[in-house]
Amino acid sequence: MKRVLFILGVLEDDDVDWLVAAGKRLALPEGEVLIQEGQPTDAIYLLLDGTLHVTVAALKEQVMAELFSGEVVGEMSFVDTQPPSATVAAAQPSVVLAIPASALQQKLSTDPAFASRFYKALAILLSSRLRSTVKHLEGEHWRPIAIAQEAVLDELADVISVGGIRFDWMLRRLRDLQADPWSELEPNRGGNSG
């Protein structure tokens, strides 16, 4: 599932406009490191096109996760200000929208309504990731109790539906800003080629 849908589904249209205006599209050639484990990052990234691989040095750089269009990366370090716990690199040529952490912090501190929606969206996103991890471990280690919450699931379905509409709109808007999504994109200036 495209996890950016959780964020875009909770935010309002004006919030998405702000993300597009504040963000920069970055072109990542295959092998380009977007986030380096243990090194501070200065943005949250929305994967618009391509595939990213997530690795951890302790596991000898084995690919732990493959991320596709619609994923969000860098949000954990934004929330807790700790260095990233994994390396994220382009598995193929990819395009991300980089939302600078400084601009986002400024927006959050000056727009309480946006902050409320943004942090709710991040909570839903991180909850989804944790549930996926628990489900992955479920077979061997966990036996979680299933809680039927149909009203919550219906609400989440609405959030995802609206998020999908806004993600498509965001992609169209970014394409309109520049007819060719690969030409004249900013190269990733923060990562290292790997």
MODADA-V458130 format. One record per backbone hydrogen bond with DSSP energy under -1.0 kcal/mol. NH is the residue of the N-H (numbers start at 1). CO is the residue of the C=O. E is the energy in kcal/mol with one decimal. If there is no record, write none. Layout:
BEGIN
nh=NH co=CO e=E
nh=NH co=CO e=E
END
This chain:
BEGIN
nh=4 co=70 e=-3.2
nh=5 co=2 e=-1.6
nh=6 co=3 e=-1.2
nh=8 co=4 e=-3.0
nh=9 co=5 e=-2.1
nh=11 co=7 e=-2.3
nh=16 co=12 e=-2.0
nh=17 co=13 e=-2.4
nh=18 co=14 e=-2.1
nh=19 co=15 e=-2.2
nh=20 co=16 e=-2.4
nh=21 co=17 e=-2.5
nh=22 co=18 e=-3.0
nh=23 co=19 e=-2.2
nh=24 co=98 e=-2.0
nh=26 co=96 e=-2.9
nh=27 co=186 e=-1.8
nh=28 co=94 e=-3.2
nh=31 co=90 e=-3.0
nh=32 co=29 e=-2.3
nh=33 co=192 e=-2.2
nh=34 co=88 e=-2.8
nh=35 co=88 e=-1.9
nh=38 co=84 e=-2.7
nh=39 co=36 e=-2.3
nh=44 co=99 e=-2.0
nh=45 co=73 e=-3.1
nh=46 co=97 e=-2.3
nh=47 co=71 e=-2.7
nh=48 co=95 e=-2.1
nh=49 co=95 e=-1.9
nh=52 co=67 e=-2.4
nh=53 co=89 e=-3.2
nh=54 co=65 e=-2.6
nh=55 co=87 e=-2.6
nh=59 co=56 e=-1.4
nh=60 co=57 e=-1.9
nh=61 co=56 e=-1.5
nh=62 co=59 e=-1.6
nh=64 co=54 e=-3.4
nh=65 co=54 e=-1.2
nh=67 co=52 e=-3.2
nh=70 co=47 e=-3.5
nh=71 co=68 e=-1.4
nh=73 co=45 e=-2.4
nh=78 co=74 e=-1.4
nh=79 co=75 e=-2.2
nh=80 co=76 e=-2.7
nh=81 co=77 e=-1.6
nh=87 co=55 e=-3.1
nh=88 co=35 e=-2.7
nh=89 co=53 e=-2.3
nh=90 co=32 e=-2.7
nh=91 co=51 e=-2.6
nh=92 co=51 e=-1.0
nh=94 co=28 e=-2.5
nh=95 co=49 e=-2.7
nh=96 co=26 e=-2.2
nh=97 co=46 e=-2.7
nh=98 co=24 e=-3.2
nh=99 co=44 e=-3.3
nh=101 co=42 e=-2.7
nh=104 co=100 e=-2.4
nh=105 co=101 e=-2.9
nh=106 co=102 e=-2.1
nh=107 co=103 e=-2.4
nh=108 co=104 e=-2.7
nh=109 co=105 e=-2.2
nh=110 co=106 e=-1.4
nh=111 co=107 e=-1.6
nh=115 co=111 e=-2.6
nh=116 co=112 e=-2.4
nh=117 co=113 e=-2.1
nh=118 co=114 e=-3.2
nh=119 co=115 e=-2.8
nh=120 co=116 e=-1.8
nh=121 co=117 e=-2.4
nh=122 co=118 e=-2.5
nh=123 co=119 e=-2.2
nh=124 co=120 e=-2.2
nh=125 co=121 e=-2.5
nh=126 co=122 e=-3.1
nh=127 co=123 e=-2.2
nh=128 co=124 e=-2.3
nh=129 co=125 e=-2.1
nh=130 co=126 e=-2.4
nh=131 co=127 e=-2.7
nh=132 co=128 e=-2.1
nh=133 co=129 e=-2.1
nh=134 co=130 e=-2.7
nh=135 co=131 e=-2.6
nh=136 co=132 e=-2.0
nh=137 co=133 e=-2.0
nh=138 co=134 e=-1.5
nh=141 co=137 e=-2.8
nh=142 co=137 e=-1.1
nh=153 co=149 e=-2.4
nh=154 co=150 e=-2.7
nh=155 co=151 e=-2.3
nh=156 co=152 e=-2.6
nh=157 co=153 e=-2.3
nh=158 co=154 e=-2.0
nh=159 co=155 e=-2.2
nh=160 co=156 e=-2.7
nh=161 co=157 e=-2.3
nh=162 co=158 e=-2.6
nh=163 co=159 e=-2.6
nh=164 co=160 e=-2.3
nh=165 co=161 e=-1.8
nh=166 co=162 e=-2.5
nh=167 co=163 e=-2.5
nh=168 co=164 e=-2.3
nh=169 co=165 e=-2.2
nh=170 co=166 e=-2.7
nh=171 co=167 e=-2.5
nh=172 co=168 e=-2.3
nh=173 co=169 e=-2.7
nh=174 co=170 e=-2.6
nh=175 co=171 e=-2.2
nh=176 co=172 e=-2.6
nh=177 co=173 e=-1.9
nh=186 co=25 e=-1.3
nh=194 co=31 e=-1.6
END
